[in-house]
């Protein structure tokens, strides 16, 4: 594709608008572009040809084990990332559509009284809010060295409130990874991947980029996780969080490493950060698995008490691989999980400050769910895993695992005493599956789904705003397919303490765009049971209610190759700005949009779309020297 001089000038102007993102220095009134930015302007990536094949299959539909191993070992390479993301727009469209450009309230990403923020001055006693987390991307070979690890600790934007000013708010709609007056903690690369312990465990350097970033879908996600092709799985944070790089006496970033030949391909954390579930391609034994990793975290509302398998926030101390659940297919590509009791951060509460499980009364309170909201652990739950190449989805019952931890912590003193004998060995707490097989989760149902590409697992009510607080969302599992369907299933007894049954046919099928690549919901979004589905094949993001009704569609001429949608928000006092951050893979940019929901009691933004236009509003497009494909974030504490 040739680039005209006019296009180059247009692209250059967009880079100038965002040049401060990369620390470009002003010279007089002009901004000097760095060399990699000038090259990026002149050499925007070409769109792929309309060809796409499932690389790991033979012509008869069986697994090609040589390609299976090759793809697994190169899961973070750019061409394999592209393959993982599935067919793009050109695969489905022989010619380009005339997609309009969305209206935006700003050209520079700032809305309101932002002169202090723009100048980089101290924000004094102003109120402030941001969400931060891991943005991962495939770096260009010509990118500066700090971009080569392919993961940065980025924020979704910021809001500042200046008392007595007019207007009193400033919204910064830019995804950023460089510090400013309010956000000192953002770094590029992420602090975790620079740790010597991670490098030593990886044989000298951590593979770049990570293959995935994982964070809870509930509301207590300060700790996130990074997965790497060499089997390294490590915890990281948002900044200002208690880990290294934050404060006095910080915690290290814990990690585990899978045995050689087991390659992680995706992950999900149970909603309260109790257990990390990681899909694995086992290239030695030629099978698919789910690795189950226990988390030792800061028990919510406690006095610095760390326990294994408890609802925890904000930090964790340790991780331990308990074992593996064999899957009925070899190539799992996505996983999501839910439980019957999602907690939250518990900030401002002290319910567990004097917690002592040596007391039978305390243990009974936890076991019987007879105490406060923060004296409960999950009793049941499930994970749903898909294999795109093998046209299968499997449902895993987590009740054996969750109930085993309840038995060990909350029944007899003798059981609880066993949990005090911690260690890395198989027979030290937490016990591995080989030592205590009764806890091992079980695959209870496998269904046929044509080319499943993305999954979601409905949650119980866990965010401020929620549609129909009658627990319907937690009864639903969602599977999107490459041909443009969102299939909604009832999970039945998987979300009760009764024995699990089989999963039947979907009770609803919704037509959406081609090749949906991810579904985001919960966590930092405005309404926790609203769904956002990114459809790469049609350059469309669908905004749906939990029951499958389509509320709105986001399409914008600025988006070249959207592959991932991340929902978040920035809000303080009476102001709020719900945000969608779109990873534009071939466009080499992260594009933010504001949106309005239709929940009457939700906070409202001070400005919005002109009457009669879309519920979406363009915010800002941040360029970067690489191809972004995933972003997870949580509130900065």
C-alpha positions as CSV (number, residue, x, y, z in Angstrom):
1,X,0.0,0.0,0.0
2,X,1.5,3.3,-1.0
3,X,1.3,6.3,1.3
4,X,0.7,9.8,-0.3
5,X,2.4,12.9,0.9
6,X,-1.0,14.2,2.1
7,X,-1.5,11.0,4.2
8,X,2.0,11.4,5.6
9,X,1.2,14.9,6.7
10,X,-2.1,13.8,8.2
11,X,-0.4,11.0,10.1
12,X,2.4,13.3,11.2
13,X,-0.1,15.7,12.7
14,X,-1.7,12.9,14.7
15,X,1.7,11.9,16.0
16,X,2.4,15.5,17.0
17,X,-0.8,15.6,19.0
18,X,0.3,12.5,21.0
19,X,4.1,13.1,21.0
20,X,4.1,14.0,24.7
21,X,3.3,10.3,25.3
22,X,6.9,9.4,24.4
23,X,8.6,12.2,26.3
24,X,9.3,14.3,23.1
25,X,10.8,17.7,24.0
26,X,9.4,20.9,22.8
27,X,11.6,23.3,20.9
28,X,10.0,26.7,21.0
29,X,6.4,26.1,19.9
30,X,7.2,23.0,17.7
31,X,7.4,19.4,18.7
32,X,10.4,17.3,17.5
33,X,9.5,13.8,16.5
34,X,11.8,10.9,17.4
35,X,13.3,8.9,14.6
36,X,11.1,5.8,15.2
37,X,8.0,8.0,15.0
38,X,9.1,9.4,11.6
39,X,9.7,5.9,10.3
40,X,6.3,4.8,11.7
41,X,4.5,7.6,9.8
42,X,6.2,6.7,6.6
43,X,5.8,2.9,7.0
44,X,2.4,2.1,8.4
45,X,1.8,-1.6,8.3
46,X,0.1,-3.0,5.3
47,X,-3.2,-4.8,5.8
48,X,-3.0,-8.6,5.4
49,X,-4.3,-10.3,2.3
50,X,-7.6,-12.1,2.7
51,X,-6.0,-15.4,3.6
52,X,-6.2,-17.2,6.9
53,X,-5.9,-20.8,7.9
54,X,-5.9,-22.8,11.1
55,X,-2.2,-23.6,11.3
56,X,-2.3,-26.5,13.7
57,X,-4.7,-28.7,11.7
58,X,-4.1,-31.2,9.0
59,X,-6.3,-31.3,5.9
60,X,-8.5,-33.9,7.6
61,X,-9.0,-31.8,10.7
62,X,-6.7,-33.7,13.0
63,X,-3.9,-32.0,14.9
64,X,-0.6,-31.5,13.1
65,X,1.7,-32.1,16.1
66,X,4.7,-30.5,14.4
67,X,2.8,-27.3,13.8
68,X,1.2,-27.6,17.3
69,X,4.6,-27.5,18.9
70,X,5.9,-24.7,16.6
71,X,2.9,-22.5,17.3
72,X,3.1,-23.1,21.1
73,X,6.8,-22.4,21.2
74,X,6.3,-19.1,19.3
75,X,3.1,-18.0,20.9
76,X,4.4,-14.5,21.4
77,X,5.8,-14.0,18.0
78,X,4.1,-11.3,15.9
79,X,2.9,-13.5,13.1
80,X,1.6,-16.1,15.6
81,X,-0.1,-13.4,17.7
82,X,-1.8,-12.4,14.4
83,X,-2.8,-16.0,13.8
84,X,-4.1,-16.3,17.4
85,X,-6.3,-13.3,16.8
86,X,-7.9,-14.9,13.8
87,X,-9.1,-13.5,10.5
88,X,-9.1,-9.7,10.0
89,X,-11.4,-7.3,8.2
90,X,-9.9,-8.1,4.8
91,X,-10.7,-11.8,5.1
92,X,-14.4,-11.0,5.2
93,X,-14.5,-7.9,3.0
94,X,-13.4,-7.7,-0.6
95,X,-13.6,-3.9,-0.4
96,X,-13.5,-1.3,2.3
97,X,-16.7,0.2,3.7
98,X,-17.2,3.9,4.2
99,X,-17.1,3.9,8.0
100,X,-17.8,7.4,9.4
101,X,-15.5,9.1,11.9
102,X,-17.0,9.4,15.4
103,X,-17.5,12.8,16.9
104,X,-15.2,13.7,19.8
105,X,-15.2,16.5,22.4
106,X,-11.4,17.0,22.1
107,X,-8.5,16.9,19.8
108,X,-5.7,16.6,22.4
109,X,-7.4,14.2,24.8
110,X,-8.2,16.8,27.5
111,X,-11.7,17.9,28.5
112,X,-12.4,20.7,31.0
113,X,-10.0,22.8,33.2
114,X,-6.8,21.0,32.3
115,X,-4.1,23.8,32.1
116,X,-2.4,22.6,35.3
117,X,-2.3,19.0,34.1
118,X,-1.1,19.9,30.7
119,X,1.7,22.0,32.1
120,X,2.9,19.1,34.3
121,X,2.5,21.3,37.4
122,X,1.7,20.0,40.9
123,X,-1.9,19.2,41.3
124,X,-1.8,20.1,44.9
125,X,-4.8,19.0,47.0
126,X,-7.0,18.2,44.0
127,X,-8.9,15.0,44.0
128,X,-7.8,12.4,41.4
129,X,-8.6,9.0,40.0
130,X,-7.1,6.6,37.5
131,X,-7.0,2.9,36.5
132,X,-3.7,1.3,35.7
133,X,-2.5,-2.1,34.6
134,X,-0.6,-4.1,32.0
135,X,-0.7,-3.2,28.3
136,X,1.0,-5.8,26.2
137,X,2.1,-5.4,22.6
138,X,4.5,-6.8,19.9
139,X,7.3,-4.2,19.8
140,X,8.8,-3.1,16.5
141,X,12.4,-4.1,16.0
142,X,13.2,-0.4,15.6
143,X,11.4,0.7,18.8
144,X,13.5,2.2,21.6
145,X,15.0,-0.3,24.1
146,X,12.5,0.5,26.8
147,X,9.7,-0.8,24.5
148,X,11.4,-4.2,23.7
149,X,9.9,-6.1,26.6
150,X,6.5,-5.6,25.1
151,X,4.7,-4.8,28.4
152,X,4.1,-1.4,30.1
153,X,2.3,-0.3,33.2
154,X,-0.2,2.0,31.6
155,X,-3.2,4.0,32.8
156,X,-6.5,4.3,31.1
157,X,-6.6,8.1,31.5
158,X,-7.3,10.3,34.6
159,X,-9.8,12.6,36.2
160,X,-8.8,15.6,38.4
161,X,-11.1,17.7,40.4
162,X,-10.0,21.2,41.4
163,X,-12.2,22.7,44.1
164,X,-13.3,26.2,43.4
165,X,-12.3,26.1,39.8
166,X,-14.6,26.6,36.8
167,X,-15.1,24.0,35.6
168,X,-13.8,22.0,38.5
169,X,-13.0,18.9,36.5
170,X,-10.3,17.8,34.0
171,X,-10.6,14.5,32.1
172,X,-7.5,13.2,30.5
173,X,-8.7,10.7,27.9
174,X,-5.2,9.5,26.8
175,X,-3.8,6.0,27.5
176,X,-0.4,6.9,29.0
177,X,2.6,5.0,30.4
178,X,4.8,7.9,31.3
179,X,4.4,9.6,34.8
180,X,2.8,12.9,35.4
181,X,1.9,15.0,38.4
182,X,-0.8,12.6,39.6
183,X,0.4,9.3,38.1
184,X,4.0,8.8,39.3
185,X,3.8,5.0,39.2
186,X,3.4,4.3,35.4
187,X,6.5,2.7,33.9
188,X,7.7,1.4,30.6
189,X,8.6,-1.4,30.7
190,X,6.6,-2.8,33.6
191,X,8.6,-3.1,36.8
192,X,7.9,-6.8,37.2
193,X,9.7,-7.9,34.0
194,X,12.9,-6.1,35.1
195,X,13.2,-8.2,38.3
196,X,16.4,-10.2,38.5
197,X,14.5,-13.2,40.0
198,X,12.3,-13.4,36.9
199,X,15.3,-13.1,34.6
200,X,17.2,-15.7,36.5
201,X,14.2,-18.1,36.4
202,X,14.0,-17.5,32.6
203,X,17.7,-18.2,32.0
204,X,18.8,-14.6,31.6
205,X,16.0,-12.7,30.1
206,X,12.2,-12.8,30.2
207,X,10.6,-13.7,26.8
208,X,9.1,-10.7,25.1
209,X,6.3,-9.9,24.8
210,X,4.1,-11.8,27.3
211,X,1.4,-13.9,25.7
212,X,-1.3,-12.6,28.0
213,X,-2.2,-10.4,31.0
214,X,-4.8,-11.7,33.4
215,X,-6.9,-9.7,36.0
216,X,-10.1,-10.5,37.9
217,X,-13.4,-9.5,36.3
218,X,-14.7,-8.5,39.8
219,X,-13.8,-5.3,41.5
220,X,-10.6,-6.2,43.5
221,X,-7.9,-6.5,40.8
222,X,-4.9,-4.5,41.9
223,X,-2.7,-7.6,41.4
224,X,-2.6,-8.9,37.8
225,X,-0.6,-11.7,36.2
226,X,1.6,-12.1,33.1
227,X,2.0,-15.3,31.2
228,X,5.1,-16.1,29.1
229,X,6.0,-18.7,26.5
230,X,8.7,-20.3,28.7
231,X,6.1,-21.2,31.3
232,X,6.9,-18.3,33.6
233,X,3.8,-17.0,35.3
234,X,4.2,-13.9,37.5
235,X,2.2,-11.4,39.5
236,X,2.4,-7.6,38.9
237,X,0.5,-4.6,40.0
238,X,-1.0,-1.2,39.1
239,X,1.5,1.0,40.8
240,X,1.1,2.6,44.3
241,X,0.2,-0.9,45.4
242,X,2.7,-2.3,47.9
243,X,5.0,-4.1,45.4
244,X,8.5,-3.2,44.5
245,X,8.8,0.3,43.0
246,X,6.0,1.6,45.2
247,X,6.8,2.3,48.8
248,X,8.9,1.3,51.9
249,X,9.2,-2.4,52.6
250,X,7.6,-3.4,49.3
251,X,6.7,-7.0,48.4
252,X,8.6,-8.8,45.6
253,X,6.7,-9.9,42.5
254,X,6.0,-13.7,43.1
255,X,6.1,-16.2,40.2
256,X,6.0,-19.8,39.3
257,X,7.2,-21.6,36.3
258,X,5.5,-24.5,34.5
259,X,7.6,-27.6,33.6
260,X,9.4,-27.6,30.2
261,X,7.0,-28.5,27.4
262,X,4.0,-27.0,29.0
263,X,3.2,-23.7,27.3
264,X,0.6,-21.3,28.7
265,X,-1.9,-19.9,26.2
266,X,-4.5,-18.0,28.2
267,X,-5.5,-17.5,31.8
268,X,-8.3,-16.5,34.2
269,X,-8.3,-15.7,37.9
270,X,-11.2,-16.6,40.1
271,X,-13.1,-13.4,41.0
272,X,-11.6,-12.9,44.4
273,X,-8.0,-13.7,43.3
274,X,-8.0,-17.1,45.1
275,X,-6.8,-19.3,42.2
276,X,-5.2,-18.7,38.9
277,X,-6.3,-21.0,36.0
278,X,-4.0,-21.2,33.0
279,X,-4.6,-23.1,29.8
280,X,-1.7,-25.2,28.7
281,X,-0.5,-26.8,25.4
282,X,1.5,-29.8,26.5
283,X,3.9,-30.3,23.6
284,X,5.5,-33.4,25.2
285,X,2.4,-35.4,26.1
286,X,0.4,-33.8,23.3
287,X,-2.6,-32.8,25.3
288,X,-4.4,-29.7,26.6
289,X,-4.6,-29.0,30.3
290,X,-5.6,-26.3,32.8
291,X,-2.9,-25.5,35.4
292,X,-4.4,-24.6,38.8
293,X,-2.3,-22.2,40.8
294,X,-3.1,-21.3,44.4
295,X,-2.6,-17.7,45.5
296,X,-1.5,-16.6,49.0
297,X,-2.9,-13.1,49.4
298,X,-3.8,-10.3,51.8
299,X,-7.1,-11.4,53.2
300,X,-9.7,-8.6,52.6
301,X,-10.2,-6.3,55.6
302,X,-7.6,-8.1,57.7
303,X,-4.6,-6.8,59.6
304,X,-1.9,-7.8,57.1
305,X,-2.9,-11.5,57.2
306,X,-1.9,-13.5,54.2
307,X,-3.7,-16.9,53.5
308,X,-3.9,-19.3,50.6
309,X,-7.1,-19.5,48.6
310,X,-8.9,-16.6,50.4
311,X,-10.5,-13.5,48.9
312,X,-7.6,-11.1,48.8
313,X,-6.7,-7.5,48.0
314,X,-4.5,-5.7,47.1
315,X,-1.3,-7.8,47.2
316,X,-0.1,-11.4,47.2
317,X,2.9,-13.0,48.7
318,X,3.2,-16.4,47.0
319,X,2.0,-18.7,44.2
320,X,2.0,-22.5,44.1
321,X,1.1,-24.9,41.2
322,X,-1.3,-27.4,42.7
323,X,-1.6,-29.6,39.5
324,X,-3.3,-29.9,36.2
325,X,-6.7,-30.8,34.9
326,X,-6.6,-32.8,31.6
327,X,-8.9,-31.4,28.9
328,X,-10.8,-33.3,26.2
329,X,-8.9,-31.4,23.6
330,X,-5.3,-30.5,22.9
331,X,-5.3,-26.8,22.0
332,X,-7.2,-24.7,24.5
333,X,-7.3,-21.0,23.4
334,X,-9.3,-19.1,26.0
335,X,-10.7,-19.6,29.5
336,X,-13.0,-17.7,31.9
337,X,-14.3,-18.4,35.4
338,X,-16.9,-17.5,37.9
339,X,-17.9,-18.3,41.5
340,X,-20.9,-17.8,43.8
341,X,-19.4,-15.1,46.0
342,X,-17.4,-12.3,44.4
343,X,-16.0,-10.0,47.1
344,X,-14.5,-6.5,46.7
345,X,-11.6,-4.7,48.1
346,X,-13.1,-4.0,51.5
347,X,-11.5,-0.6,51.7
348,X,-12.7,1.3,54.8
349,X,-13.9,-1.9,56.5
350,X,-12.2,-3.9,59.3
351,X,-14.3,-7.0,59.6
352,X,-11.3,-9.3,59.6
353,X,-8.9,-7.1,61.5
354,X,-8.9,-9.4,64.6
355,X,-9.6,-12.6,62.6
356,X,-8.4,-15.8,64.4
357,X,-9.2,-19.1,62.8
358,X,-8.0,-20.9,65.9
359,X,-11.4,-20.1,67.3
360,X,-14.2,-22.6,66.4
361,X,-16.7,-19.8,66.5
362,X,-14.7,-17.8,63.9
363,X,-14.4,-20.9,61.7
364,X,-18.1,-21.6,62.0
365,X,-18.9,-18.1,61.0
366,X,-16.9,-18.5,57.8
367,X,-18.2,-22.0,57.1
368,X,-21.9,-21.2,57.6
369,X,-21.8,-17.8,55.8
370,X,-23.4,-16.4,59.0
371,X,-21.1,-13.4,59.3
372,X,-20.6,-10.2,57.4
373,X,-20.0,-9.9,53.7
374,X,-16.3,-10.1,54.2
375,X,-16.4,-13.4,56.2
376,X,-17.3,-15.6,53.3
377,X,-15.4,-17.8,50.8
378,X,-16.8,-19.2,47.6
379,X,-18.6,-22.6,47.8
380,X,-19.0,-23.3,44.1
381,X,-18.1,-22.1,40.7
382,X,-16.8,-23.2,37.3
383,X,-14.5,-22.5,34.4
384,X,-15.3,-22.6,30.7
385,X,-12.5,-23.4,28.3
386,X,-12.6,-23.4,24.5
387,X,-10.5,-24.8,21.6
388,X,-11.0,-22.8,18.4
389,X,-9.2,-25.4,16.2
390,X,-11.1,-28.4,17.7
391,X,-14.6,-26.9,17.9
392,X,-15.0,-27.7,21.5
393,X,-15.9,-26.1,24.8
394,X,-15.4,-27.7,28.2
395,X,-17.0,-26.8,31.6
396,X,-14.9,-27.5,34.7
397,X,-16.5,-27.8,38.1
398,X,-14.5,-25.9,40.7
399,X,-16.6,-27.0,43.7
400,X,-14.2,-29.8,44.7
401,X,-11.4,-27.2,45.0
402,X,-13.4,-24.5,46.8
403,X,-15.1,-26.9,49.2
404,X,-11.8,-28.6,50.1
405,X,-10.3,-25.3,51.2
406,X,-13.4,-24.6,53.2
407,X,-13.0,-27.9,54.9
408,X,-9.3,-27.4,55.7
409,X,-9.7,-23.9,57.1
410,X,-13.2,-23.9,58.7
411,X,-14.1,-27.3,60.1
412,X,-11.9,-28.8,62.8
413,X,-8.8,-27.5,64.6
414,X,-6.8,-30.4,63.3
415,X,-7.6,-29.5,59.7
416,X,-6.8,-25.9,60.2
417,X,-3.5,-26.8,61.9
418,X,-2.5,-28.6,58.7
419,X,-2.7,-25.3,56.8
420,X,0.0,-23.8,59.1
421,X,2.6,-26.2,57.7
422,X,3.4,-24.4,54.5
423,X,6.0,-25.2,51.9
424,X,6.9,-25.9,48.3
425,X,6.8,-29.7,48.7
426,X,3.7,-31.6,47.5
427,X,2.8,-32.6,51.1
428,X,3.1,-29.1,52.6
429,X,0.3,-26.6,52.5
430,X,-1.3,-25.9,50.1
431,X,-1.3,-29.5,49.1
432,X,-0.9,-30.5,45.5
433,X,-3.4,-32.7,43.7
434,X,-1.1,-35.7,44.0
435,X,-1.3,-35.5,47.8
436,X,-4.9,-34.5,48.1
437,X,-6.8,-35.6,44.9
438,X,-10.2,-34.9,46.3
439,X,-9.7,-31.2,45.6
440,X,-9.0,-31.6,41.9
441,X,-11.6,-29.8,39.7
442,X,-13.4,-32.0,37.2
443,X,-14.5,-31.6,33.6
444,X,-18.2,-32.2,33.8
445,X,-19.4,-31.3,30.3
446,X,-18.0,-31.0,26.8
447,X,-20.0,-29.4,24.0
448,X,-19.5,-28.9,20.3
449,X,-19.2,-25.3,19.2
450,X,-18.1,-24.2,15.7
451,X,-14.8,-22.2,16.0
452,X,-15.3,-20.7,19.4
453,X,-13.1,-17.6,19.8
454,X,-14.0,-15.8,23.1
455,X,-15.7,-16.6,26.4
456,X,-17.4,-14.9,29.3
457,X,-18.7,-16.3,32.6
458,X,-21.5,-14.4,34.3
459,X,-20.9,-13.0,37.8
460,X,-23.1,-12.4,40.9
461,X,-23.7,-8.7,41.6
462,X,-20.2,-7.2,42.3
463,X,-20.2,-3.6,41.0
464,X,-22.0,-0.4,42.0
465,X,-24.3,-0.4,39.0
466,X,-26.0,-3.6,37.9
467,X,-29.0,-4.5,35.7
468,X,-31.7,-6.7,37.3
469,X,-30.0,-7.7,40.6
470,X,-31.7,-11.1,40.5
471,X,-28.7,-13.2,39.9
472,X,-29.6,-14.0,36.3
473,X,-26.1,-13.0,35.0
474,X,-24.4,-15.5,37.2
475,X,-26.5,-18.3,35.6
476,X,-25.1,-17.5,32.1
477,X,-22.0,-18.5,30.2
478,X,-21.2,-16.8,26.9
479,X,-19.3,-18.3,23.9
480,X,-18.6,-16.2,20.8
481,X,-17.9,-17.9,17.5
482,X,-15.8,-16.9,14.5
483,X,-18.8,-16.9,12.2
484,X,-20.4,-14.1,14.3
485,X,-22.6,-15.6,16.9
486,X,-22.8,-15.0,20.7
487,X,-24.2,-18.2,22.2
488,X,-25.6,-17.9,25.7
489,X,-25.8,-21.1,27.9
490,X,-27.3,-21.8,31.3
491,X,-24.7,-23.3,33.6
492,X,-27.2,-24.8,36.0
493,X,-25.8,-26.5,39.1
494,X,-22.3,-25.3,38.4
495,X,-23.3,-22.2,40.3
496,X,-25.0,-24.1,43.2
497,X,-23.7,-26.6,45.7
498,X,-25.7,-29.4,44.1
499,X,-23.9,-32.0,41.9
500,X,-23.0,-30.5,38.5
501,X,-25.0,-31.6,35.5
502,X,-24.4,-31.3,31.8
503,X,-24.6,-28.2,29.7
504,X,-27.4,-28.2,27.2
505,X,-27.9,-26.2,24.0
506,X,-27.7,-22.4,24.1
507,X,-30.9,-20.8,25.2
508,X,-30.2,-17.8,23.0
509,X,-28.0,-17.0,20.0
510,X,-27.2,-13.4,19.1
511,X,-25.9,-12.3,15.7
512,X,-22.8,-10.1,16.1
513,X,-19.8,-9.3,14.0
514,X,-17.3,-11.7,12.4
515,X,-14.4,-13.1,14.4
516,X,-15.1,-11.8,18.0
517,X,-11.7,-11.8,19.7
518,X,-12.6,-10.9,23.3
519,X,-15.5,-10.1,25.7
520,X,-15.0,-7.7,28.5
521,X,-17.4,-7.0,31.4
522,X,-17.5,-6.5,35.2
523,X,-14.5,-5.0,37.0
524,X,-14.0,-1.3,36.4
525,X,-16.9,-0.8,34.0
526,X,-19.9,1.3,34.7
527,X,-22.5,-1.5,34.8
528,X,-20.8,-4.8,35.7
529,X,-23.1,-7.1,33.8
530,X,-23.0,-5.2,30.5
531,X,-20.9,-7.0,27.8
532,X,-18.5,-5.5,25.3
533,X,-17.5,-7.7,22.4
534,X,-14.7,-6.8,20.0
535,X,-15.2,-8.2,16.5
536,X,-12.0,-8.0,14.5
537,X,-13.6,-9.3,11.2
538,X,-16.0,-6.3,11.0
539,X,-14.1,-3.6,12.9
540,X,-17.0,-3.4,15.3
541,X,-17.4,-3.4,19.1
542,X,-20.8,-4.6,20.3
543,X,-22.3,-3.2,23.5
544,X,-24.8,-5.8,24.8
545,X,-27.0,-6.3,27.9
546,X,-26.4,-9.5,29.9
547,X,-29.5,-11.1,28.2
548,X,-28.1,-10.7,24.8
549,X,-29.9,-7.6,23.6
550,X,-27.7,-5.3,21.6
551,X,-27.6,-1.8,23.0
552,X,-25.2,-0.1,20.6
553,X,-22.3,-0.7,18.1
554,X,-19.1,1.2,18.0
555,X,-17.5,1.8,14.6
556,X,-15.0,4.5,13.8
557,X,-12.9,5.3,10.7
558,X,-9.9,5.8,13.0
559,X,-9.9,2.0,13.9
560,X,-7.8,0.0,11.4
561,X,-7.6,-3.4,13.1
562,X,-9.4,-3.6,16.5
563,X,-8.5,-6.8,18.3
564,X,-9.3,-6.2,22.0
565,X,-11.7,-4.1,24.0
566,X,-11.0,-3.2,27.7
567,X,-13.8,-1.5,29.7
568,X,-12.9,0.8,32.6
569,X,-14.0,4.2,34.0
570,X,-12.7,7.3,35.6
571,X,-14.9,9.0,38.2
572,X,-14.9,11.2,41.2
573,X,-17.8,12.8,43.1
574,X,-20.6,13.6,40.6
575,X,-18.4,13.2,37.5
576,X,-17.7,10.0,35.7
577,X,-16.4,8.9,32.3
578,X,-16.8,5.2,31.4
579,X,-14.2,4.3,28.9
580,X,-13.5,1.7,26.2
581,X,-9.8,1.2,25.3
582,X,-9.4,-0.5,21.9
583,X,-6.2,-2.2,21.0
584,X,-5.7,-1.4,17.3
585,X,-3.2,-4.2,16.3
586,X,-2.1,-3.1,12.8
587,X,-3.0,0.5,13.5
588,X,-0.3,0.5,16.2
589,X,-2.4,2.6,18.5
590,X,-4.6,2.4,21.6
591,X,-7.9,4.3,21.1
592,X,-10.0,5.5,23.9
593,X,-13.8,6.2,23.7
594,X,-16.2,7.4,26.2
595,X,-19.7,5.9,26.3
596,X,-23.0,6.5,28.1
597,X,-25.0,3.7,29.6
598,X,-28.8,4.0,30.2
599,X,-28.9,3.2,33.9
600,X,-30.7,6.2,35.5
601,X,-28.8,6.2,38.8
602,X,-25.3,6.1,37.2
603,X,-23.0,9.1,37.4
604,X,-23.0,11.3,34.4
605,X,-20.2,13.1,32.6
606,X,-20.3,16.9,32.3
607,X,-20.1,16.8,28.5
608,X,-21.3,14.3,26.0
609,X,-22.3,13.6,22.4
610,X,-24.4,16.1,20.5
611,X,-28.1,15.2,20.6
612,X,-29.1,12.3,18.4
613,X,-25.7,10.8,17.9
614,X,-24.1,7.6,19.1
615,X,-23.7,6.6,22.7
616,X,-20.0,6.5,22.0
617,X,-17.7,9.5,21.8
618,X,-14.1,9.6,20.5
619,X,-11.5,10.4,23.2
620,X,-8.0,10.0,22.0
621,X,-5.7,7.7,19.9
622,X,-2.3,7.0,21.5
623,X,0.4,5.7,19.1
624,X,3.1,3.3,20.1
625,X,6.0,1.6,18.4
626,X,4.4,-1.9,18.2
627,X,1.2,-3.7,17.8
628,X,-1.0,-3.8,21.0
629,X,-3.2,-6.8,21.6
630,X,-4.3,-6.8,25.3
631,X,-4.8,-4.4,28.3
632,X,-6.1,-5.1,31.8
633,X,-6.4,-2.5,34.5
634,X,-7.8,-1.8,38.0
635,X,-8.3,1.2,40.2
636,X,-5.0,2.7,41.6
637,X,-5.1,2.8,45.3
